[in-house]
Amino acid sequence: MEPPPKTDPLLLTPGPLTTSATVKQAMLHDYGSRDIRFIEMNRRICAGLLSLCDAGETHLCIPLQGSGSFAVEAMIANQLPRDGKLLNLVNGAYGHRITEICRYLGREVSVLETGEDQPVDPADLARVLESDAGITHVTVVYCETTSGILNPVPDIAQVVANHGRSLLIDAMSAFGALPLSASNVPFAALAGSANKCLESVPGLGFVIADKASFPATEGNAHSLSLDLYKQWHYMNETGQWRFTPPTHCLLALDTALQELEREGGIPARGRRYQENCRVLVNGMRELGFETLLPDGLQAPVIVTFLMPENEVFSFTGFYRRLSDLGFVIYPGKLTDRDSFRIGCIGSFGADEMRAAVAAVKQVLQTMGIRNLGSE
Ligand SMILES: *Cc1c(COP(=O)(O)O)cnc(C)c1O
């Protein structure tokens, strides 16, 4: 794997993110949609995605054009029957987006919401499921990218299964780095993206759906282009995509999946991100920044820092100076606290993260701030 070109900034953002030079180079081909190499590559990608969550025997993989939200919307539209009812577990903006999707789709939804720094509580979930027999499906966001919080998906999956309901997982910012195995986490479907922890380019998502219940999803979709039932059947019967495939995105993802395997799979990638996260959090704390989350709730994906209460500090200036030094960070997304975020995912390691922390230190110095904590 070649490092990314030095002329591009390091994207410390949760997508688009920094990809390896080899992933970008993989796109330098024009494949026709009927090319046998292309058809084989699609099969290889789907098999690879299924094996990453031990779901080759139990689930189907349906790739879909578009950003991650397209896959989430397609998953809900296809899995939730038109007369079904969703219980949506929310602790951030991506959870709220699922509620909004249901409103567009005209599907019944109720919300169990916790604070943006509070994981979903499985005991509360059990109580709601016991009190409302109408709920057919439950949605959870594995890593809520709003704050970077990790939700206890295995525990939630057990509660949902014990109550005989179906679980839909937004695994967008977790898939490829955080473990999720269909052999011990029962789920009806999950949605993922090529562009986050899989370290490929944006433009393509996928849904992994339980085989046994898949035939019953026929006719659920409200939308022609997001109809996963049709998408899968067409691909299964012809080997081809229903509509123009994102050929270059698929070439990139094929290489990205090989690079993930060479790195040592999900455990190794998870460790690299964990180390990125540790270097970031320790370095920033030394400079006087505070994290929103305690370490025990923090997923090694993106870290939310509280906006320093320092008269001299301005986020706009901070962002611009960091970006001049080659590091792109992310504004905050919390509803009730001023914050900013720095991502730990992408094709880089602890050295680049140390350089990012050094750049933060340098920027603080040019702003005339020595240590945020002591001033
Ligand atoms: C990135 C992300 C999405 C999808 O966002 P897009 O901007 O549509 O790619 C959905 N859910 C979570 C948790 C995410 O992190």
The ligand as a MOL file (V3000), in Angstrom:
LIG
                    3D

  0  0  0     0  0            999 V3000
M  V30 BEGIN CTAB
M  V30 COUNTS 15 15 0 0 0
M  V30 BEGIN ATOM
M  V30 1 C -21.5040 8.9970 7.2560 0
M  V30 2 C -22.6570 8.3990 7.9300 0
M  V30 3 C -23.8740 8.1750 7.2460 0
M  V30 4 C -24.0630 8.5100 5.8000 0
M  V30 5 O -23.7720 9.8170 5.4830 0
M  V30 6 P -23.5690 10.2590 3.9720 0
M  V30 7 O -23.1800 11.6830 4.1170 0
M  V30 8 O -24.8380 10.0580 3.2700 0
M  V30 9 O -22.4780 9.3740 3.4220 0
M  V30 10 C -24.8890 7.5640 7.9300 0
M  V30 11 N -24.7550 7.2000 9.2180 0
M  V30 12 C -23.6170 7.4080 9.9000 0
M  V30 13 C -23.5420 6.9510 11.3150 0
M  V30 14 C -22.5350 8.0190 9.2840 0
M  V30 15 O -21.3950 8.2070 9.9630 0
M  V30 END ATOM
M  V30 BEGIN BOND
M  V30 1 1 1 2
M  V30 2 1 2 3
M  V30 3 2 2 14
M  V30 4 1 3 4
M  V30 5 2 3 10
M  V30 6 1 4 5
M  V30 7 1 5 6
M  V30 8 2 6 7
M  V30 9 1 6 8
M  V30 10 1 6 9
M  V30 11 1 10 11
M  V30 12 2 11 12
M  V30 13 1 12 13
M  V30 14 1 12 14
M  V30 15 1 14 15
M  V30 END BOND
M  V30 END CTAB
M  END
